[in-house]
Amino acid sequence: MNSQANGTNYKPRLAASFDTRVNYDDQYTVGRATKLVEAARLKAGDSVLDLATGTGIVAVAASQAVGPRGSVIGVDISRGMLERARRKIRAADLDTIDLIEADVEQVDFEGESFDAILCSSAFMWLTDISATLRRCRMWLKPGGLLAFTCYSESSFMIPLLVKACAGFGVSLPNCNEPLGTKEKCRDLVEKAGFNEIEIRTEEFGSYLPRNDRWWRWTGEPDWIAPGGNPLAELSSERLREIRAAYESEVDALATPQGFWHEITMFVVLCQVS
């Protein structure tokens, strides 16, 4: 089994995947990040850590919320994303944001360093979510807030692709599964030592036409997930067979409006007492 399949090369592949996302800041990504910052209700003077800051959407909004007396540290594994964040920060003339190029599962800070820790739609990419949640709990000041977003297990058409793969004996990991329900989210943050937990739901779904573009997005051989990439081991013929099975599943859900593309986002807010 090669390194793509068993996950030993997962983090470099994850970074490379995000390096190439040059049109990342679309209406959807900005909208979901804005929802997170609004929910966090940051105060002037707050110290904020933005995990997996990407192009700095959350970091910039957080910096504007906490003002000149506050501070923001953004951490991301993708050099390409961080370069776009730096350009954005310079354009906004903000001097309270520091960026660190690092794996958020490897970076470390002193205890009780932050008033708030934010993470927009990235915990599902971690190999050990529980360990990172425990470290966030340690880094927060008393009364501090952890706010993050994640997705339902059934979002992004992933279950249809998982089902199609299973029909050929291929176990495709669903990266949304560990945090894929409100109950799972609550259980993980409670075990990490958080309390006063609130979980909200935001819907971004829409009807989409069946098209080839969506297959390439979800079913490409370079599948990125912490659980590994079994698609990398398959022949072109087997991938075509799985694609046909996937498209059959999509066709079965078709309506006059198209097929419903679910994007259910959970906004998780938890404080330290």
Secondary structure, DSSP 8 states (H G I E B T S, - for coil): --HHHHSTTHHHHHHHHHHT-TT---HHHHHHHHHHHHHHT--TT-EEEEET-TTTHHHHHHHHHH-TT-EEEEEES-HHHHHHHHHHHHHHT--SEEEEES-TTT----TT-EEEEEE-S-GGG-S-HHHHHHHHHHHEEEEEEEEEEEE-TTGGGHHHHHHHHHTTT-----TTGGG-SHHHHHHHHHHTT-EEEEEEEEE--EEE---HHHHHHHH-SS---TT--GGGGS-HHHHHHHHHHHHHHHHHT-BTTBEEE--EEEEEEEE--
